[in-house]
Amino acid sequence: MAFVLKRLFDICSSFALLLLFLPVLVIAACLIKLTSSGPVFFLQERIGTNKRRFRIWKFADHGGRCESLMPQLEAKNEVSVRCSRSKTIRELLESGNDASQQH
């Protein structure tokens, strides 16, 4: 029952906020259309909880050139960290202490 009430609250509040910000969204869409030759919106795939894929509509303020810029942007990416929870924070701190004591 609590899940249903939370879900109902989430849907109602999202709808209310969408109505509240609708004028701003319409103005943004008009400005994008006036200043860009591409579409106003584009569809992007994301990965959510439990690796569930979902699609999200976004404003296309990039002029439709995101896909062509991807190789250039990936080359500038400095982060190559693999995120996983295989160790606890305590284990990481202890392994760091061990490494500092060896020097």
Backbone as CSV, one residue per row, in Angstrom:
resi,resn,N_x,N_y,N_z,CA_x,CA_y,CA_z,C_x,C_y,C_z
1,MET,0.820,-1.196,0.000,0.000,0.000,0.000,0.865,1.260,0.000
2,ALA,1.956,1.242,0.776,2.827,2.411,0.843,3.478,2.679,-0.507
3,PHE,3.827,1.592,-1.224,4.429,1.747,-2.550,3.453,2.417,-3.516
4,VAL,2.206,2.023,-3.457,1.184,2.595,-4.344,0.998,4.076,-4.037
5,LEU,0.954,4.432,-2.756,0.799,5.839,-2.383,2.001,6.664,-2.818
6,LYS,3.202,6.116,-2.646,4.410,6.832,-3.071,4.409,7.007,-4.579
7,ARG,4.058,5.965,-5.299,4.011,6.041,-6.766,2.972,7.064,-7.211
8,LEU,1.820,7.077,-6.591,0.778,8.052,-6.924,1.255,9.478,-6.639
9,PHE,1.930,9.675,-5.499,2.489,10.990,-5.176,3.531,11.399,-6.211
10,ASP,4.411,10.479,-6.599,5.446,10.779,-7.599,4.832,11.209,-8.927
11,ILE,3.822,10.497,-9.371,3.182,10.820,-10.652,2.466,12.158,-10.576
12,CYS,1.727,12.396,-9.502,0.985,13.658,-9.367,1.916,14.855,-9.236
13,SER,2.974,14.718,-8.446,3.893,15.843,-8.293,4.679,16.095,-9.580
14,SER,5.035,15.048,-10.297,5.721,15.231,-11.587,4.821,15.959,-12.578
15,PHE,3.565,15.580,-12.617,2.622,16.233,-13.520,2.430,17.702,-13.146
16,ALA,2.334,17.991,-11.848,2.164,19.377,-11.400,3.391,20.218,-11.757
17,LEU,4.589,19.672,-11.559,5.803,20.410,-11.906,5.939,20.593,-13.413
18,LEU,5.513,19.606,-14.170,5.540,19.736,-15.630,4.634,20.882,-16.075
19,LEU,3.444,20.961,-15.503,2.538,22.066,-15.838,3.114,23.414,-15.405
20,LEU,3.767,23.442,-14.259,4.353,24.681,-13.751,5.460,25.196,-14.676
21,PHE,6.305,24.280,-15.161,7.444,24.676,-15.986,7.163,24.634,-17.487
22,LEU,5.948,24.307,-17.873,5.607,24.217,-19.289,5.913,25.498,-20.073
23,PRO,5.593,26.691,-19.555,5.937,27.902,-20.314,7.439,28.042,-20.567
24,VAL,8.252,27.714,-19.591,9.706,27.797,-19.760,10.177,26.789,-20.802
25,LEU,9.609,25.582,-20.768,9.986,24.541,-21.727,9.591,24.926,-23.154
26,VAL,8.430,25.553,-23.302,7.989,26.001,-24.623,8.907,27.098,-25.154
27,ILE,9.294,28.018,-24.301,10.219,29.081,-24.724,11.562,28.496,-25.126
28,ALA,12.071,27.545,-24.347,13.347,26.899,-24.688,13.243,26.178,-26.026
29,ALA,12.139,25.478,-26.255,11.955,24.770,-27.522,11.913,25.748,-28.699
30,CYS,11.235,26.864,-28.527,11.170,27.872,-29.600,12.546,28.470,-29.875
31,LEU,13.303,28.760,-28.830,14.642,29.323,-29.025,15.576,28.327,-29.718
32,ILE,15.467,27.064,-29.369,16.294,26.048,-30.035,15.922,25.946,-31.500
33,LYS,14.637,25.964,-31.793,14.194,25.859,-33.186,14.637,27.068,-34.001
34,LEU,14.622,28.251,-33.393,15.015,29.458,-34.110,16.525,29.537,-34.344
35,THR,17.314,28.991,-33.434,18.765,29.135,-33.534,19.492,27.894,-34.037
36,SER,18.783,26.801,-34.260,19.423,25.553,-34.663,18.720,24.978,-35.879
37,SER,19.491,24.324,-36.727,18.896,23.744,-37.926,18.361,22.340,-37.684
38,GLY,18.734,21.731,-36.566,18.326,20.365,-36.271,16.992,20.299,-35.556
39,PRO,16.668,19.114,-35.056,15.398,18.944,-34.334,15.455,19.596,-32.949
40,VAL,14.291,19.807,-32.364,14.201,20.427,-31.042,14.528,19.408,-29.951
41,PHE,14.104,18.161,-30.126,14.323,17.120,-29.137,15.134,15.978,-29.742
42,PHE,15.821,15.227,-28.896,16.427,13.980,-29.336,16.241,12.938,-28.245
43,LEU,16.298,11.701,-28.655,16.069,10.576,-27.773,17.410,9.977,-27.369
44,GLN,17.630,9.800,-26.068,18.885,9.246,-25.580,18.591,8.046,-24.702
45,GLU,19.391,6.995,-24.866,19.218,5.802,-24.044,20.096,5.903,-22.808
46,ARG,19.529,5.569,-21.671,20.255,5.593,-20.401,20.123,4.227,-19.732
47,ILE,20.953,4.008,-18.737,20.887,2.768,-17.966,20.578,3.139,-16.529
48,GLY,19.517,2.551,-15.999,19.072,2.882,-14.657,19.359,1.792,-13.651
49,THR,18.536,1.736,-12.635,18.680,0.761,-11.567,18.581,-0.650,-12.115
50,ASN,19.405,-1.517,-11.588,19.458,-2.923,-12.015,19.755,-3.067,-13.502
51,LYS,20.538,-2.136,-14.031,20.959,-2.138,-15.439,19.778,-2.132,-16.404
52,ARG,18.670,-1.547,-15.976,17.484,-1.441,-16.820,17.652,-0.268,-17.773
53,ARG,17.496,-0.521,-19.046,17.636,0.527,-20.057,16.321,1.298,-20.195
54,PHE,16.443,2.609,-20.348,15.265,3.430,-20.598,15.675,4.579,-21.511
55,ARG,14.693,5.164,-22.155,14.959,6.277,-23.062,14.431,7.566,-22.463
56,ILE,15.148,8.644,-22.751,14.785,9.951,-22.214,14.810,10.962,-23.360
57,TRP,13.811,11.825,-23.376,13.776,12.905,-24.367,14.521,14.091,-23.794
58,LYS,15.389,14.684,-24.596,16.173,15.842,-24.161,16.083,16.936,-25.215
59,PHE,16.321,18.169,-24.774,16.409,19.258,-25.730,17.670,19.078,-26.561
60,ALA,17.534,19.270,-27.860,18.664,19.102,-28.780,19.322,20.452,-29.020
61,ASP,20.005,20.956,-28.023,20.656,22.259,-28.151,22.045,22.145,-28.770
62,HIS,22.378,20.995,-29.289,23.701,20.755,-29.871,23.693,20.813,-31.383
63,GLY,22.548,21.096,-31.969,22.466,21.201,-33.419,22.497,19.861,-34.128
64,GLY,22.247,18.767,-33.431,22.203,17.452,-34.038,23.562,16.864,-34.353
65,ARG,24.618,17.357,-33.719,25.957,16.897,-34.065,26.630,16.097,-32.944
66,CYS,25.884,15.653,-31.948,26.473,14.936,-30.817,27.159,13.647,-31.242
67,GLU,26.491,12.854,-32.050,27.055,11.564,-32.441,28.359,11.740,-33.208
68,SER,28.452,12.766,-34.037,29.681,12.965,-34.806,30.830,13.488,-33.931
69,LEU,30.506,14.126,-32.808,31.531,14.645,-31.900,32.022,13.613,-30.885
70,MET,31.349,12.461,-30.801,31.669,11.475,-29.783,33.133,11.030,-29.794
71,PRO,33.757,10.692,-30.933,35.168,10.278,-30.887,36.099,11.367,-30.345
72,GLN,35.850,12.608,-30.694,36.679,13.706,-30.193,36.518,13.863,-28.687
73,LEU,35.299,13.739,-28.192,35.043,13.901,-26.768,35.592,12.726,-25.966
74,GLU,35.507,11.520,-26.513,36.041,10.358,-25.812,37.551,10.452,-25.680
75,ALA,38.216,11.039,-26.679,39.678,11.188,-26.615,40.083,12.148,-25.500
76,LYS,39.207,13.105,-25.163,39.508,14.074,-24.107,39.123,13.569,-22.721
77,ASN,38.469,12.427,-22.666,38.032,11.872,-21.391,39.247,11.395,-20.603
78,GLU,39.455,11.959,-19.434,40.619,11.626,-18.628,40.316,10.559,-17.586
79,VAL,39.070,10.237,-17.397,38.689,9.302,-16.350,38.576,7.900,-16.921
80,SER,39.297,6.980,-16.338,39.195,5.592,-16.757,39.101,4.706,-15.523
81,VAL,38.225,5.068,-14.603,38.060,4.351,-13.353,36.890,3.396,-13.491
82,ARG,37.126,2.180,-13.090,36.047,1.198,-13.103,35.384,1.215,-11.735
83,CYS,34.105,1.480,-11.712,33.393,1.591,-10.447,32.763,0.252,-10.100
84,SER,33.120,-0.257,-8.946,32.487,-1.474,-8.462,32.526,-1.467,-6.946
85,ARG,31.687,-2.261,-6.350,31.640,-2.356,-4.894,32.193,-3.705,-4.454
86,SER,33.365,-4.075,-4.954,33.936,-5.355,-4.562,34.614,-5.275,-3.206
87,LYS,34.993,-4.094,-2.757,35.615,-3.911,-1.449,34.810,-2.901,-0.649
88,THR,34.847,-3.070,0.648,34.205,-2.085,1.509,35.163,-0.909,1.695
89,ILE,34.662,0.180,2.209,35.498,1.355,2.440,36.599,1.021,3.444
90,ARG,36.272,0.235,4.453,37.274,-0.150,5.449,38.406,-0.944,4.790
91,GLU,38.076,-1.855,3.873,39.099,-2.637,3.174,39.982,-1.738,2.328
92,LEU,39.385,-0.743,1.675,40.177,0.182,0.867,41.129,0.993,1.742
93,LEU,40.644,1.459,2.895,41.497,2.233,3.790,42.631,1.371,4.342
94,GLU,42.322,0.126,4.692,43.360,-0.762,5.210,44.399,-1.080,4.151
95,SER,43.968,-1.289,2.901,44.939,-1.573,1.842,45.780,-0.331,1.556
96,GLY,45.212,0.857,1.718,45.982,2.092,1.562,47.011,2.249,2.666
97,ASN,46.628,1.879,3.880,47.573,1.937,5.000,48.718,0.949,4.801
98,ASP,48.407,-0.239,4.302,49.441,-1.227,4.034,50.430,-0.719,3.003
99,ALA,49.926,-0.074,1.958,50.798,0.433,0.903,51.679,1.562,1.412
100,SER,51.148,2.423,2.284,51.942,3.540,2.795,53.000,3.059,3.781
101,GLN,52.760,1.952,4.472,53.726,1.429,5.418,54.883,0.731,4.720
102,GLN,54.671,0.279,3.479,55.721,-0.412,2.753,56.801,0.534,2.238
103,HIS,56.496,1.808,2.125,57.451,2.767,1.559,58.447,3.215,2.558
